[in-house]
């Protein structure tokens, strides 16, 4: 198939950008949830 | 700020499943149903992800525009968080457009890039939304940041119709429109169906991403709010213990 490498590269770029972003959001989400849990515990503990 | 409800979580999961199924079906349609274009052959299949990513980015930027207006009118935090989320996701799709375009252009035009009206206005659009995110990171006061970015979000959207019209107003290296391009333009009906189906899949993906980013933003704001309350409570305690608040902070 002519220019298969370019076709493959374009779709790889698409998935890399989308999955990269999705992965980074997931990581930040779990960090934020953990932080929220700790802060809520602090808020409850300091009462 | 309320936590995500059980029904909210369920609808979120359903949306992820729907988006994944649509993307899988779109992939199948692009490679096995869409006919091969006569002159460009296989490389033309980049068209389905390149064009639909551009349309999806435009929809995301439209969301930024509407949410920014809503923020200025109602001053609701959710509108500001939605604008930020949509801007980031719009940038993801805009980036895909800017990278897949040259990959397609090199074998077809013989060059990676040219500064014609379409390519330049798309690049400017990308720069404008990168600046939007930079602006947000530079302003510390939350309400000032929200107002400034809402105004900027409205202004930045002006480039979207310019990108759309660029191939209609100016002679460009970029091909003339195949959809809504007037006489002499057009697309094979199967190609057209695959294109719109792929767009539907990308819109579902965009919704999933915006939803997740929005959730992250609301969680961060909740954390910031609790941190403020904790700080205020500590200050209060120190003051009531008889020590000047300023000294304790040091």
Interface residues (C-beta under 8 A of the other chain):
Chain A: X1 X2 X3 X4 X6 X7 X9 X10 X11 X13 X14 X17 X18 X21 X22 X25 X26 X28 X29 X32 X33 X35 X36 X39 X40 X42 X43 X46
Chain B: X41 X42 X43 X45 X46 X49 X50 X53 X88 X89 X92 X95 X96 X99 X100 X103 X104 X106 X107 X205 X209 X212 X213 X215 X216 X219 X220 X222 X223 X226 X227 X229 X230 X233 X234
